[in-house]
Amino acid sequence: MQQTALHLFQKQGYEQTTILQITNEAGIAKGTFFNYFRTKEEVLQSVFFSRIESICQKTMNSNNDWPKKSIPYLMS
């Protein structure tokens, strides 16, 4: 569902995307959406935090230089 929402946000914009479009595209009932999220903003936050977590995991697993390499990004 999150990937479907992200695809629609990218394709037509966040504001123009509706929960109904997300559920139709994902092939789920509208009520199922509300079992997981209260708003489409929560879907976007979920995708954002998942991506950040994935980036952090990849960075930490890549080598021991991750702290030194990440400091410039944190300072900007």
PDB file of N, H, CA, C and O in Angstrom:
ATOM      1  N   MET A   1       0.825  -1.187   0.000  1.00  0.00           N
ATOM      2  CA  MET A   1       0.000   0.000   0.000  1.00  0.00           C
ATOM      3  C   MET A   1       0.878   1.265   0.000  1.00  0.00           C
ATOM      4  O   MET A   1       0.585   2.232  -0.702  1.00  0.00           O
ATOM      5  N   GLN A   2       1.973   1.240   0.809  1.00  0.00           N
ATOM      6  H   GLN A   2       2.212   0.454   1.379  1.00  0.00           H
ATOM      7  CA  GLN A   2       2.838   2.405   0.853  1.00  0.00           C
ATOM      8  C   GLN A   2       3.484   2.666  -0.503  1.00  0.00           C
ATOM      9  O   GLN A   2       3.576   3.814  -0.937  1.00  0.00           O
ATOM     10  N   GLN A   3       3.928   1.615  -1.167  1.00  0.00           N
ATOM     11  H   GLN A   3       3.854   0.682  -0.814  1.00  0.00           H
ATOM     12  CA  GLN A   3       4.574   1.789  -2.469  1.00  0.00           C
ATOM     13  C   GLN A   3       3.575   2.300  -3.503  1.00  0.00           C
ATOM     14  O   GLN A   3       3.924   3.110  -4.361  1.00  0.00           O
ATOM     15  N   THR A   4       2.347   1.831  -3.422  1.00  0.00           N
ATOM     16  H   THR A   4       2.063   1.173  -2.724  1.00  0.00           H
ATOM     17  CA  THR A   4       1.296   2.320  -4.321  1.00  0.00           C
ATOM     18  C   THR A   4       1.056   3.803  -4.089  1.00  0.00           C
ATOM     19  O   THR A   4       0.956   4.580  -5.038  1.00  0.00           O
ATOM     20  N   ALA A   5       0.966   4.190  -2.833  1.00  0.00           N
ATOM     21  H   ALA A   5       1.048   3.559  -2.062  1.00  0.00           H
ATOM     22  CA  ALA A   5       0.754   5.598  -2.505  1.00  0.00           C
ATOM     23  C   ALA A   5       1.919   6.440  -3.007  1.00  0.00           C
ATOM     24  O   ALA A   5       1.709   7.501  -3.594  1.00  0.00           O
ATOM     25  N   LEU A   6       3.138   5.978  -2.784  1.00  0.00           N
ATOM     26  H   LEU A   6       3.309   5.116  -2.308  1.00  0.00           H
ATOM     27  CA  LEU A   6       4.304   6.731  -3.235  1.00  0.00           C
ATOM     28  C   LEU A   6       4.298   6.892  -4.751  1.00  0.00           C
ATOM     29  O   LEU A   6       4.598   7.967  -5.270  1.00  0.00           O
ATOM     30  N   HIS A   7       3.959   5.829  -5.449  1.00  0.00           N
ATOM     31  H   HIS A   7       3.716   4.956  -5.028  1.00  0.00           H
ATOM     32  CA  HIS A   7       3.882   5.894  -6.908  1.00  0.00           C
ATOM     33  C   HIS A   7       2.864   6.953  -7.349  1.00  0.00           C
ATOM     34  O   HIS A   7       3.142   7.748  -8.247  1.00  0.00           O
ATOM     35  N   LEU A   8       1.705   6.963  -6.726  1.00  0.00           N
ATOM     36  H   LEU A   8       1.478   6.318  -5.996  1.00  0.00           H
ATOM     37  CA  LEU A   8       0.673   7.948  -7.071  1.00  0.00           C
ATOM     38  C   LEU A   8       1.095   9.364  -6.704  1.00  0.00           C
ATOM     39  O   LEU A   8       0.821  10.302  -7.453  1.00  0.00           O
ATOM     40  N   PHE A   9       1.757   9.530  -5.563  1.00  0.00           N
ATOM     41  H   PHE A   9       1.979   8.768  -4.955  1.00  0.00           H
ATOM     42  CA  PHE A   9       2.243  10.855  -5.167  1.00  0.00           C
ATOM     43  C   PHE A   9       3.230  11.384  -6.198  1.00  0.00           C
ATOM     44  O   PHE A   9       3.196  12.559  -6.562  1.00  0.00           O
ATOM     45  N   GLN A  10       4.112  10.499  -6.662  1.00  0.00           N
ATOM     46  H   GLN A  10       4.139   9.544  -6.366  1.00  0.00           H
ATOM     47  CA  GLN A  10       5.105  10.906  -7.658  1.00  0.00           C
ATOM     48  C   GLN A  10       4.454  11.202  -9.004  1.00  0.00           C
ATOM     49  O   GLN A  10       4.842  12.139  -9.701  1.00  0.00           O
ATOM     50  N   LYS A  11       3.476  10.406  -9.355  1.00  0.00           N
ATOM     51  H   LYS A  11       3.161   9.645  -8.789  1.00  0.00           H
ATOM     52  CA  LYS A  11       2.836  10.519 -10.668  1.00  0.00           C
ATOM     53  C   LYS A  11       1.941  11.745 -10.782  1.00  0.00           C
ATOM     54  O   LYS A  11       1.997  12.466 -11.778  1.00  0.00           O
ATOM     55  N   GLN A  12       1.117  11.983  -9.767  1.00  0.00           N
ATOM     56  H   GLN A  12       1.072  11.397  -8.958  1.00  0.00           H
ATOM     57  CA  GLN A  12       0.115  13.048  -9.900  1.00  0.00           C
ATOM     58  C   GLN A  12       0.182  14.106  -8.808  1.00  0.00           C
ATOM     59  O   GLN A  12      -0.594  15.061  -8.818  1.00  0.00           O
ATOM     60  N   GLY A  13       1.103  13.942  -7.870  1.00  0.00           N
ATOM     61  H   GLY A  13       1.734  13.166  -7.862  1.00  0.00           H
ATOM     62  CA  GLY A  13       1.247  14.906  -6.794  1.00  0.00           C
ATOM     63  C   GLY A  13       0.516  14.465  -5.536  1.00  0.00           C
ATOM     64  O   GLY A  13      -0.507  13.782  -5.589  1.00  0.00           O
ATOM     65  N   TYR A  14       1.068  14.873  -4.418  1.00  0.00           N
ATOM     66  H   TYR A  14       1.898  15.428  -4.375  1.00  0.00           H
ATOM     67  CA  TYR A  14       0.489  14.508  -3.119  1.00  0.00           C
ATOM     68  C   TYR A  14      -0.924  15.052  -2.957  1.00  0.00           C
ATOM     69  O   TYR A  14      -1.837  14.313  -2.587  1.00  0.00           O
ATOM     70  N   GLU A  15      -1.106  16.328  -3.231  1.00  0.00           N
ATOM     71  H   GLU A  15      -0.365  16.927  -3.532  1.00  0.00           H
ATOM     72  CA  GLU A  15      -2.407  16.972  -3.025  1.00  0.00           C
ATOM     73  C   GLU A  15      -3.497  16.374  -3.903  1.00  0.00           C
ATOM     74  O   GLU A  15      -4.652  16.286  -3.486  1.00  0.00           O
ATOM     75  N   GLN A  16      -3.140  15.967  -5.105  1.00  0.00           N
ATOM     76  H   GLN A  16      -2.202  16.038  -5.443  1.00  0.00           H
ATOM     77  CA  GLN A  16      -4.133  15.447  -6.049  1.00  0.00           C
ATOM     78  C   GLN A  16      -4.477  13.979  -5.798  1.00  0.00           C
ATOM     79  O   GLN A  16      -5.475  13.483  -6.321  1.00  0.00           O
ATOM     80  N   THR A  17      -3.679  13.292  -5.021  1.00  0.00           N
ATOM     81  H   THR A  17      -2.869  13.695  -4.596  1.00  0.00           H
ATOM     82  CA  THR A  17      -3.910  11.874  -4.756  1.00  0.00           C
ATOM     83  C   THR A  17      -4.898  11.717  -3.602  1.00  0.00           C
ATOM     84  O   THR A  17      -4.772  12.361  -2.560  1.00  0.00           O
ATOM     85  N   THR A  18      -5.877  10.853  -3.812  1.00  0.00           N
ATOM     86  H   THR A  18      -5.980  10.330  -4.658  1.00  0.00           H
ATOM     87  CA  THR A  18      -6.877  10.600  -2.771  1.00  0.00           C
ATOM     88  C   THR A  18      -6.679   9.217  -2.164  1.00  0.00           C
ATOM     89  O   THR A  18      -6.047   8.346  -2.761  1.00  0.00           O
ATOM     90  N   ILE A  19      -7.219   9.034  -0.988  1.00  0.00           N
ATOM     91  H   ILE A  19      -7.732   9.742  -0.503  1.00  0.00           H
ATOM     92  CA  ILE A  19      -7.173   7.727  -0.337  1.00  0.00           C
ATOM     93  C   ILE A  19      -7.897   6.699  -1.203  1.00  0.00           C
ATOM     94  O   ILE A  19      -7.452   5.556  -1.303  1.00  0.00           O
ATOM     95  N   LEU A  20      -8.990   7.086  -1.820  1.00  0.00           N
ATOM     96  H   LEU A  20      -9.351   8.015  -1.738  1.00  0.00           H
ATOM     97  CA  LEU A  20      -9.721   6.174  -2.693  1.00  0.00           C
ATOM     98  C   LEU A  20      -8.850   5.714  -3.865  1.00  0.00           C
ATOM     99  O   LEU A  20      -8.877   4.541  -4.234  1.00  0.00           O
ATOM    100  N   GLN A  21      -8.088   6.623  -4.440  1.00  0.00           N
ATOM    101  H   GLN A  21      -8.066   7.576  -4.140  1.00  0.00           H
ATOM    102  CA  GLN A  21      -7.184   6.237  -5.527  1.00  0.00           C
ATOM    103  C   GLN A  21      -6.122   5.252  -5.033  1.00  0.00           C
ATOM    104  O   GLN A  21      -5.799   4.281  -5.717  1.00  0.00           O
ATOM    105  N   ILE A  22      -5.595   5.509  -3.862  1.00  0.00           N
ATOM    106  H   ILE A  22      -5.857   6.298  -3.306  1.00  0.00           H
ATOM    107  CA  ILE A  22      -4.579   4.615  -3.294  1.00  0.00           C
ATOM    108  C   ILE A  22      -5.162   3.223  -3.093  1.00  0.00           C
ATOM    109  O   ILE A  22      -4.551   2.229  -3.484  1.00  0.00           O
ATOM    110  N   THR A  23      -6.335   3.152  -2.486  1.00  0.00           N
ATOM    111  H   THR A  23      -6.830   3.960  -2.167  1.00  0.00           H
ATOM    112  CA  THR A  23      -6.933   1.838  -2.206  1.00  0.00           C
ATOM    113  C   THR A  23      -7.335   1.119  -3.486  1.00  0.00           C
ATOM    114  O   THR A  23      -7.153  -0.093  -3.595  1.00  0.00           O
ATOM    115  N   ASN A  24      -7.873   1.840  -4.446  1.00  0.00           N
ATOM    116  H   ASN A  24      -8.021   2.825  -4.358  1.00  0.00           H
ATOM    117  CA  ASN A  24      -8.237   1.212  -5.719  1.00  0.00           C
ATOM    118  C   ASN A  24      -7.013   0.654  -6.430  1.00  0.00           C
ATOM    119  O   ASN A  24      -7.026  -0.473  -6.924  1.00  0.00           O
ATOM    120  N   GLU A  25      -5.966   1.451  -6.474  1.00  0.00           N
ATOM    121  H   GLU A  25      -5.955   2.367  -6.073  1.00  0.00           H
ATOM    122  CA  GLU A  25      -4.728   1.038  -7.155  1.00  0.00           C
ATOM    123  C   GLU A  25      -4.072  -0.142  -6.429  1.00  0.00           C
ATOM    124  O   GLU A  25      -3.506  -1.032  -7.065  1.00  0.00           O
ATOM    125  N   ALA A  26      -4.152  -0.141  -5.102  1.00  0.00           N
ATOM    126  H   ALA A  26      -4.611   0.581  -4.585  1.00  0.00           H
ATOM    127  CA  ALA A  26      -3.549  -1.218  -4.311  1.00  0.00           C
ATOM    128  C   ALA A  26      -4.429  -2.464  -4.276  1.00  0.00           C
ATOM    129  O   ALA A  26      -3.974  -3.539  -3.884  1.00  0.00           O
ATOM    130  N   GLY A  27      -5.676  -2.322  -4.682  1.00  0.00           N
ATOM    131  H   GLY A  27      -6.046  -1.449  -5.001  1.00  0.00           H
ATOM    132  CA  GLY A  27      -6.593  -3.465  -4.685  1.00  0.00           C
ATOM    133  C   GLY A  27      -7.059  -3.866  -3.298  1.00  0.00           C
ATOM    134  O   GLY A  27      -7.248  -5.047  -3.006  1.00  0.00           O
ATOM    135  N   ILE A  28      -7.240  -2.871  -2.452  1.00  0.00           N
ATOM    136  H   ILE A  28      -7.087  -1.911  -2.689  1.00  0.00           H
ATOM    137  CA  ILE A  28      -7.717  -3.146  -1.095  1.00  0.00           C
ATOM    138  C   ILE A  28      -8.964  -2.308  -0.818  1.00  0.00           C
ATOM    139  O   ILE A  28      -9.239  -1.324  -1.505  1.00  0.00           O
ATOM    140  N   ALA A  29      -9.701  -2.719   0.198  1.00  0.00           N
ATOM    141  H   ALA A  29      -9.478  -3.517   0.756  1.00  0.00           H
ATOM    142  CA  ALA A  29     -10.890  -1.974   0.603  1.00  0.00           C
ATOM    143  C   ALA A  29     -10.474  -0.703   1.336  1.00  0.00           C
ATOM    144  O   ALA A  29      -9.434  -0.662   1.994  1.00  0.00           O
ATOM    145  N   LYS A  30     -11.290   0.319   1.214  1.00  0.00           N
ATOM    146  H   LYS A  30     -12.134   0.286   0.679  1.00  0.00           H
ATOM    147  CA  LYS A  30     -10.998   1.596   1.877  1.00  0.00           C
ATOM    148  C   LYS A  30     -10.890   1.409   3.395  1.00  0.00           C
ATOM    149  O   LYS A  30     -10.063   2.046   4.047  1.00  0.00           O
ATOM    150  N   GLY A  31     -11.725   0.541   3.945  1.00  0.00           N
ATOM    151  H   GLY A  31     -12.397   0.023   3.415  1.00  0.00           H
ATOM    152  CA  GLY A  31     -11.666   0.269   5.389  1.00  0.00           C
ATOM    153  C   GLY A  31     -10.343  -0.333   5.810  1.00  0.00           C
ATOM    154  O   GLY A  31      -9.866  -0.072   6.915  1.00  0.00           O
ATOM    155  N   THR A  32      -9.741  -1.139   4.944  1.00  0.00           N
ATOM    156  H   THR A  32     -10.128  -1.352   4.047  1.00  0.00           H
ATOM    157  CA  THR A  32      -8.436  -1.731   5.239  1.00  0.00           C
ATOM    158  C   THR A  32      -7.378  -0.652   5.374  1.00  0.00           C
ATOM    159  O   THR A  32      -6.505  -0.732   6.238  1.00  0.00           O
ATOM    160  N   PHE A  33      -7.458   0.355   4.522  1.00  0.00           N
ATOM    161  H   PHE A  33      -8.168   0.420   3.820  1.00  0.00           H
ATOM    162  CA  PHE A  33      -6.528   1.477   4.628  1.00  0.00           C
ATOM    163  C   PHE A  33      -6.567   2.057   6.030  1.00  0.00           C
ATOM    164  O   PHE A  33      -5.525   2.303   6.637  1.00  0.00           O
ATOM    165  N   PHE A  34      -7.773   2.275   6.544  1.00  0.00           N
ATOM    166  H   PHE A  34      -8.620   2.075   6.051  1.00  0.00           H
ATOM    167  CA  PHE A  34      -7.921   2.924   7.847  1.00  0.00           C
ATOM    168  C   PHE A  34      -7.565   1.999   9.011  1.00  0.00           C
ATOM    169  O   PHE A  34      -7.456   2.461  10.146  1.00  0.00           O
ATOM    170  N   ASN A  35      -7.383   0.709   8.753  1.00  0.00           N
ATOM    171  H   ASN A  35      -7.472   0.333   7.830  1.00  0.00           H
ATOM    172  CA  ASN A  35      -6.845  -0.179   9.780  1.00  0.00           C
ATOM    173  C   ASN A  35      -5.369   0.124  10.044  1.00  0.00           C
ATOM    174  O   ASN A  35      -4.861  -0.152  11.131  1.00  0.00           O
ATOM    175  N   TYR A  36      -4.687   0.688   9.057  1.00  0.00           N
ATOM    176  H   TYR A  36      -5.100   0.913   8.174  1.00  0.00           H
ATOM    177  CA  TYR A  36      -3.258   0.949   9.159  1.00  0.00           C
ATOM    178  C   TYR A  36      -2.910   2.429   9.291  1.00  0.00           C
ATOM    179  O   TYR A  36      -1.952   2.784   9.978  1.00  0.00           O
ATOM    180  N   PHE A  37      -3.681   3.285   8.641  1.00  0.00           N
ATOM    181  H   PHE A  37      -4.459   2.996   8.083  1.00  0.00           H
ATOM    182  CA  PHE A  37      -3.381   4.713   8.595  1.00  0.00           C
ATOM    183  C   PHE A  37      -4.645   5.526   8.817  1.00  0.00           C
ATOM    184  O   PHE A  37      -5.736   5.115   8.422  1.00  0.00           O
ATOM    185  N   ARG A  38      -4.489   6.693   9.458  1.00  0.00           N
ATOM    186  H   ARG A  38      -3.602   7.026   9.778  1.00  0.00           H
ATOM    187  CA  ARG A  38      -5.630   7.589   9.624  1.00  0.00           C
ATOM    188  C   ARG A  38      -5.757   8.557   8.458  1.00  0.00           C
ATOM    189  O   ARG A  38      -6.860   8.988   8.123  1.00  0.00           O
ATOM    190  N   THR A  39      -4.626   8.901   7.837  1.00  0.00           N
ATOM    191  H   THR A  39      -3.729   8.551   8.110  1.00  0.00           H
ATOM    192  CA  THR A  39      -4.608   9.886   6.758  1.00  0.00           C
ATOM    193  C   THR A  39      -3.584   9.484   5.704  1.00  0.00           C
ATOM    194  O   THR A  39      -2.765   8.593   5.928  1.00  0.00           O
ATOM    195  N   LYS A  40      -3.641  10.150   4.553  1.00  0.00           N
ATOM    196  H   LYS A  40      -4.307  10.874   4.372  1.00  0.00           H
ATOM    197  CA  LYS A  40      -2.616   9.877   3.542  1.00  0.00           C
ATOM    198  C   LYS A  40      -1.277  10.442   3.981  1.00  0.00           C
ATOM    199  O   LYS A  40      -0.236   9.967   3.528  1.00  0.00           O
ATOM    200  N   GLU A  41      -1.276  11.448   4.852  1.00  0.00           N
ATOM    201  H   GLU A  41      -2.122  11.835   5.220  1.00  0.00           H
ATOM    202  CA  GLU A  41      -0.032  11.968   5.398  1.00  0.00           C
ATOM    203  C   GLU A  41       0.701  10.882   6.186  1.00  0.00           C
ATOM    204  O   GLU A  41       1.927  10.795   6.124  1.00  0.00           O
ATOM    205  N   GLU A  42      -0.035  10.061   6.920  1.00  0.00           N
ATOM    206  H   GLU A  42      -1.031  10.132   6.970  1.00  0.00           H
ATOM    207  CA  GLU A  42       0.581   8.970   7.667  1.00  0.00           C
ATOM    208  C   GLU A  42       1.223   7.955   6.727  1.00  0.00           C
ATOM    209  O   GLU A  42       2.257   7.377   7.060  1.00  0.00           O
ATOM    210  N   VAL A  43       0.633   7.733   5.573  1.00  0.00           N
ATOM    211  H   VAL A  43      -0.207   8.203   5.302  1.00  0.00           H
ATOM    212  CA  VAL A  43       1.231   6.830   4.579  1.00  0.00           C
ATOM    213  C   VAL A  43       2.560   7.410   4.112  1.00  0.00           C
ATOM    214  O   VAL A  43       3.563   6.701   4.044  1.00  0.00           O
ATOM    215  N   LEU A  44       2.564   8.689   3.793  1.00  0.00           N
ATOM    216  H   LEU A  44       1.748   9.265   3.848  1.00  0.00           H
ATOM    217  CA  LEU A  44       3.783   9.349   3.339  1.00  0.00           C
ATOM    218  C   LEU A  44       4.851   9.309   4.432  1.00  0.00           C
ATOM    219  O   LEU A  44       6.020   9.054   4.142  1.00  0.00           O
ATOM    220  N   GLN A  45       4.467   9.555   5.665  1.00  0.00           N
ATOM    221  H   GLN A  45       3.517   9.762   5.900  1.00  0.00           H
ATOM    222  CA  GLN A  45       5.421   9.477   6.775  1.00  0.00           C
ATOM    223  C   GLN A  45       5.981   8.070   6.913  1.00  0.00           C
ATOM    224  O   GLN A  45       7.174   7.895   7.164  1.00  0.00           O
ATOM    225  N   SER A  46       5.136   7.080   6.753  1.00  0.00           N
ATOM    226  H   SER A  46       4.167   7.222   6.549  1.00  0.00           H
ATOM    227  CA  SER A  46       5.566   5.694   6.844  1.00  0.00           C
ATOM    228  C   SER A  46       6.611   5.373   5.782  1.00  0.00           C
ATOM    229  O   SER A  46       7.630   4.748   6.076  1.00  0.00           O
ATOM    230  N   VAL A  47       6.360   5.799   4.551  1.00  0.00           N
ATOM    231  H   VAL A  47       5.532   6.307   4.311  1.00  0.00           H
ATOM    232  CA  VAL A  47       7.311   5.584   3.467  1.00  0.00           C
ATOM    233  C   VAL A  47       8.611   6.314   3.769  1.00  0.00           C
ATOM    234  O   VAL A  47       9.693   5.748   3.612  1.00  0.00           O
ATOM    235  N   PHE A  48       8.514   7.554   4.198  1.00  0.00           N
ATOM    236  H   PHE A  48       7.635   8.014   4.325  1.00  0.00           H
ATOM    237  CA  PHE A  48       9.692   8.373   4.502  1.00  0.00           C
ATOM    238  C   PHE A  48      10.553   7.697   5.568  1.00  0.00           C
ATOM    239  O   PHE A  48      11.759   7.536   5.380  1.00  0.00           O
ATOM    240  N   PHE A  49       9.941   7.302   6.684  1.00  0.00           N
ATOM    241  H   PHE A  49       8.962   7.432   6.837  1.00  0.00           H
ATOM    242  CA  PHE A  49      10.706   6.708   7.767  1.00  0.00           C
ATOM    243  C   PHE A  49      11.280   5.354   7.383  1.00  0.00           C
ATOM    244  O   PHE A  49      12.374   5.004   7.825  1.00  0.00           O
ATOM    245  N   SER A  50      10.564   4.587   6.568  1.00  0.00           N
ATOM    246  H   SER A  50       9.675   4.872   6.209  1.00  0.00           H
ATOM    247  CA  SER A  50      11.092   3.308   6.082  1.00  0.00           C
ATOM    248  C   SER A  50      12.322   3.522   5.223  1.00  0.00           C
ATOM    249  O   SER A  50      13.306   2.791   5.338  1.00  0.00           O
ATOM    250  N   ARG A  51      12.264   4.531   4.357  1.00  0.00           N
ATOM    251  H   ARG A  51      11.465   5.125   4.263  1.00  0.00           H
ATOM    252  CA  ARG A  51      13.417   4.839   3.498  1.00  0.00           C
ATOM    253  C   ARG A  51      14.601   5.311   4.328  1.00  0.00           C
ATOM    254  O   ARG A  51      15.732   4.898   4.074  1.00  0.00           O
ATOM    255  N   ILE A  52      14.365   6.157   5.301  1.00  0.00           N
ATOM    256  H   ILE A  52      13.446   6.493   5.507  1.00  0.00           H
ATOM    257  CA  ILE A  52      15.441   6.649   6.169  1.00  0.00           C
ATOM    258  C   ILE A  52      16.076   5.481   6.921  1.00  0.00           C
ATOM    259  O   ILE A  52      17.299   5.390   7.021  1.00  0.00           O
ATOM    260  N   GLU A  53      15.244   4.595   7.444  1.00  0.00           N
ATOM    261  H   GLU A  53      14.250   4.669   7.362  1.00  0.00           H
ATOM    262  CA  GLU A  53      15.752   3.430   8.169  1.00  0.00           C
ATOM    263  C   GLU A  53      16.599   2.552   7.252  1.00  0.00           C
ATOM    264  O   GLU A  53      17.661   2.072   7.649  1.00  0.00           O
ATOM    265  N   SER A  54      16.129   2.346   6.040  1.00  0.00           N
ATOM    266  H   SER A  54      15.267   2.735   5.717  1.00  0.00           H
ATOM    267  CA  SER A  54      16.876   1.537   5.069  1.00  0.00           C
ATOM    268  C   SER A  54      18.222   2.169   4.739  1.00  0.00           C
ATOM    269  O   SER A  54      19.238   1.476   4.674  1.00  0.00           O
ATOM    270  N   ILE A  55      18.232   3.473   4.531  1.00  0.00           N
ATOM    271  H   ILE A  55      17.407   4.036   4.583  1.00  0.00           H
ATOM    272  CA  ILE A  55      19.474   4.186   4.237  1.00  0.00           C
ATOM    273  C   ILE A  55      20.443   4.053   5.413  1.00  0.00           C
ATOM    274  O   ILE A  55      21.634   3.814   5.216  1.00  0.00           O
ATOM    275  N   CYS A  56      19.937   4.207   6.615  1.00  0.00           N
ATOM    276  H   CYS A  56      18.969   4.402   6.775  1.00  0.00           H
ATOM    277  CA  CYS A  56      20.791   4.087   7.799  1.00  0.00           C
ATOM    278  C   CYS A  56      21.376   2.685   7.918  1.00  0.00           C
ATOM    279  O   CYS A  56      22.560   2.531   8.214  1.00  0.00           O
ATOM    280  N   GLN A  57      20.563   1.675   7.692  1.00  0.00           N
ATOM    281  H   GLN A  57      19.600   1.800   7.451  1.00  0.00           H
ATOM    282  CA  GLN A  57      21.041   0.297   7.761  1.00  0.00           C
ATOM    283  C   GLN A  57      22.118   0.034   6.716  1.00  0.00           C
ATOM    284  O   GLN A  57      23.148  -0.567   7.022  1.00  0.00           O
ATOM    285  N   LYS A  58      21.887   0.478   5.496  1.00  0.00           N
ATOM    286  H   LYS A  58      21.050   0.966   5.248  1.00  0.00           H
ATOM    287  CA  LYS A  58      22.880   0.282   4.437  1.00  0.00           C
ATOM    288  C   LYS A  58      24.171   1.008   4.768  1.00  0.00           C
ATOM    289  O   LYS A  58      25.260   0.477   4.552  1.00  0.00           O
ATOM    290  N   THR A  59      24.054   2.209   5.287  1.00  0.00           N
ATOM    291  H   THR A  59      23.169   2.640   5.462  1.00  0.00           H
ATOM    292  CA  THR A  59      25.227   2.998   5.636  1.00  0.00           C
ATOM    293  C   THR A  59      26.014   2.326   6.754  1.00  0.00           C
ATOM    294  O   THR A  59      27.238   2.218   6.683  1.00  0.00           O
ATOM    295  N   MET A  60      25.318   1.881   7.770  1.00  0.00           N
ATOM    296  H   MET A  60      24.324   1.969   7.828  1.00  0.00           H
ATOM    297  CA  MET A  60      25.991   1.269   8.911  1.00  0.00           C
ATOM    298  C   MET A  60      26.622  -0.067   8.537  1.00  0.00           C
ATOM    299  O   MET A  60      27.662  -0.430   9.087  1.00  0.00           O
ATOM    300  N   ASN A  61      26.016  -0.799   7.617  1.00  0.00           N
ATOM    301  H   ASN A  61      25.172  -0.504   7.170  1.00  0.00           H
ATOM    302  CA  ASN A  61      26.533  -2.099   7.221  1.00  0.00           C
ATOM    303  C   ASN A  61      27.619  -2.005   6.163  1.00  0.00           C
ATOM    304  O   ASN A  61      28.325  -2.984   5.922  1.00  0.00           O
ATOM    305  N   SER A  62      27.768  -0.853   5.526  1.00  0.00           N
ATOM    306  H   SER A  62      27.194  -0.057   5.721  1.00  0.00           H
ATOM    307  CA  SER A  62      28.695  -0.741   4.408  1.00  0.00           C
ATOM    308  C   SER A  62      30.161  -0.778   4.851  1.00  0.00           C
ATOM    309  O   SER A  62      30.974  -1.459   4.225  1.00  0.00           O
ATOM    310  N   ASN A  63      30.496  -0.080   5.882  1.00  0.00           N
ATOM    311  H   ASN A  63      29.836   0.473   6.390  1.00  0.00           H
ATOM    312  CA  ASN A  63      31.871  -0.081   6.397  1.00  0.00           C
ATOM    313  C   ASN A  63      31.907   0.675   7.715  1.00  0.00           C
ATOM    314  O   ASN A  63      30.884   1.151   8.208  1.00  0.00           O
ATOM    315  N   ASN A  64      33.092   0.774   8.268  1.00  0.00           N
ATOM    316  H   ASN A  64      33.923   0.388   7.867  1.00  0.00           H
ATOM    317  CA  ASN A  64      33.225   1.441   9.564  1.00  0.00           C
ATOM    318  C   ASN A  64      33.391   2.947   9.461  1.00  0.00           C
ATOM    319  O   ASN A  64      33.503   3.619  10.486  1.00  0.00           O
ATOM    320  N   ASP A  65      33.409   3.492   8.262  1.00  0.00           N
ATOM    321  H   ASP A  65      33.318   2.946   7.429  1.00  0.00           H
ATOM    322  CA  ASP A  65      33.579   4.927   8.078  1.00  0.00           C
ATOM    323  C   ASP A  65      32.263   5.694   8.105  1.00  0.00           C
ATOM    324  O   ASP A  65      32.263   6.907   7.896  1.00  0.00           O
ATOM    325  N   TRP A  66      31.152   5.031   8.355  1.00  0.00           N
ATOM    326  H   TRP A  66      31.151   4.045   8.525  1.00  0.00           H
ATOM    327  CA  TRP A  66      29.860   5.704   8.238  1.00  0.00           C
ATOM    328  C   TRP A  66      29.724   6.922   9.148  1.00  0.00           C
ATOM    329  O   TRP A  66      29.120   7.907   8.724  1.00  0.00           O
ATOM    330  N   PRO A  67      30.254   6.913  10.381  1.00  0.00           N
ATOM    331  CA  PRO A  67      30.088   8.134  11.183  1.00  0.00           C
ATOM    332  C   PRO A  67      30.773   9.332  10.543  1.00  0.00           C
ATOM    333  O   PRO A  67      30.197  10.418  10.471  1.00  0.00           O
ATOM    334  N   LYS A  68      31.999   9.135  10.080  1.00  0.00           N
ATOM    335  H   LYS A  68      32.467   8.253  10.138  1.00  0.00           H
ATOM    336  CA  LYS A  68      32.749  10.230   9.478  1.00  0.00           C
ATOM    337  C   LYS A  68      32.062  10.722   8.203  1.00  0.00           C
ATOM    338  O   LYS A  68      32.014  11.927   7.953  1.00  0.00           O
ATOM    339  N   LYS A  69      31.534   9.808   7.405  1.00  0.00           N
ATOM    340  H   LYS A  69      31.572   8.830   7.608  1.00  0.00           H
ATOM    341  CA  LYS A  69      30.881  10.180   6.151  1.00  0.00           C
ATOM    342  C   LYS A  69      29.521  10.830   6.381  1.00  0.00           C
ATOM    343  O   LYS A  69      29.081  11.631   5.556  1.00  0.00           O
ATOM    344  N   SER A  70      28.859  10.510   7.461  1.00  0.00           N
ATOM    345  H   SER A  70      29.217   9.860   8.130  1.00  0.00           H
ATOM    346  CA  SER A  70      27.510  11.025   7.676  1.00  0.00           C
ATOM    347  C   SER A  70      27.493  12.395   8.347  1.00  0.00           C
ATOM    348  O   SER A  70      26.497  13.110   8.234  1.00  0.00           O
ATOM    349  N   ILE A  71      28.547  12.779   9.034  1.00  0.00           N
ATOM    350  H   ILE A  71      29.356  12.198   9.126  1.00  0.00           H
ATOM    351  CA  ILE A  71      28.575  14.060   9.741  1.00  0.00           C
ATOM    352  C   ILE A  71      28.317  15.247   8.814  1.00  0.00           C
ATOM    353  O   ILE A  71      27.546  16.131   9.189  1.00  0.00           O
ATOM    354  N   PRO A  72      28.924  15.314   7.617  1.00  0.00           N
ATOM    355  CA  PRO A  72      28.617  16.459   6.751  1.00  0.00           C
ATOM    356  C   PRO A  72      27.129  16.570   6.393  1.00  0.00           C
ATOM    357  O   PRO A  72      26.602  17.675   6.263  1.00  0.00           O
ATOM    358  N   TYR A  73      26.460  15.436   6.235  1.00  0.00           N
ATOM    359  H   TYR A  73      26.888  14.538   6.340  1.00  0.00           H
ATOM    360  CA  TYR A  73      25.032  15.479   5.914  1.00  0.00           C
ATOM    361  C   TYR A  73      24.222  15.977   7.094  1.00  0.00           C
ATOM    362  O   TYR A  73      23.220  16.671   6.920  1.00  0.00           O
ATOM    363  N   LEU A  74      24.648  15.627   8.280  1.00  0.00           N
ATOM    364  H   LEU A  74      25.461  15.063   8.422  1.00  0.00           H
ATOM    365  CA  LEU A  74      23.927  16.067   9.477  1.00  0.00           C
ATOM    366  C   LEU A  74      24.142  17.544   9.760  1.00  0.00           C
ATOM    367  O   LEU A  74      23.291  18.190  10.370  1.00  0.00           O
ATOM    368  N   MET A  75      25.261  18.077   9.327  1.00  0.00           N
ATOM    369  H   MET A  75      25.953  17.552   8.831  1.00  0.00           H
ATOM    370  CA  MET A  75      25.595  19.469   9.594  1.00  0.00           C
ATOM    371  C   MET A  75      24.958  20.435   8.584  1.00  0.00           C
ATOM    372  O   MET A  75      24.887  21.637   8.838  1.00  0.00           O
ATOM    373  N   SER A  76      24.505  19.924   7.463  1.00  0.00           N
ATOM    374  H   SER A  76      24.563  18.947   7.257  1.00  0.00           H
ATOM    375  CA  SER A  76      23.958  20.829   6.438  1.00  0.00           C
ATOM    376  C   SER A  76      22.503  21.137   6.650  1.00  0.00           C
ATOM    377  O   SER A  76      21.909  21.882   5.870  1.00  0.00           O
TER     378      SER A  76
END
